[in-house]
Amino acid sequence: MVDYTGLRILLAKNGLKFKFLKDELHIHPTVIAKINKNEYVSLEILERICLHFDCQLTDICTIKKDRT
């Protein structure tokens, strides 16, 4: 399972909301919904976020074992 808690924390630290991703980074609302549900999104999207915030992939998402 992918977990985007790091992205949520990064946005909060910068006083931003997911609307910033849509408006400034041109990320489609469907992709933002996937992020909110901890679903897979393309590496291209994650790269765009990392380049904007000058961070690494591990700063915005982690992989966790699914406990089901």
N, C-alpha and C positions, 0 to 999 in steps of 0.2 A: 504494500500500500504506500502511496506517495502522500506526504504530509507537507502542506504549504504554510505551516505555522511561522516559519522564518520570514516568509514574505509578509505575512500579516504584521509581525513585529517590526519589520523594516519600514513598512508603510506608516505604522503608528508612530515610530520614532521620528519620522520625517513630517508628521502632521498631515499625512495623506490618506485618502480613501481609495477604494477600488475604482472609483470614477476617474481618478488620475490615470490609471492604466488604460482605460477606455479612451479618454480624451487626449492625453499627451503621448502615449505610446501606441495608440491606435490598435488596441487589443479588442477584439470583438466581444460583445456582451456574453455570447454563448461560451467563449473560452473563460471568461471571468467566472461564469456560473460553474464551470468544471473545476476551476481552482477552488472555489468556495466549497465544493463537494469533495475535495481531495481526489479528483479524478485526473487521469493522464491528460497532459497537454503537450504540444509539440516542443521539441528542443529549441526550435527557432524562436518560439515565444519566450521561453526561459532565458535564452541567450539575449534577447532584446531587453528583458528586465535587468539581467546582470550587467550588461554594458551600460545601461542608463545609470544604475546605482553604483557602478564600479565595484561589484562584489562577485563572489564565486557562487556557483550553483548550490553548494552546500549551505550557503547563507540564506537561501530562499526556500529550499525544499530538502526533505530527507526521505529516506526509504525505511519503512517500518514493516516488521513481520505482521501479516494479517493473522489475527487470533481466532479466526473462525474455523 
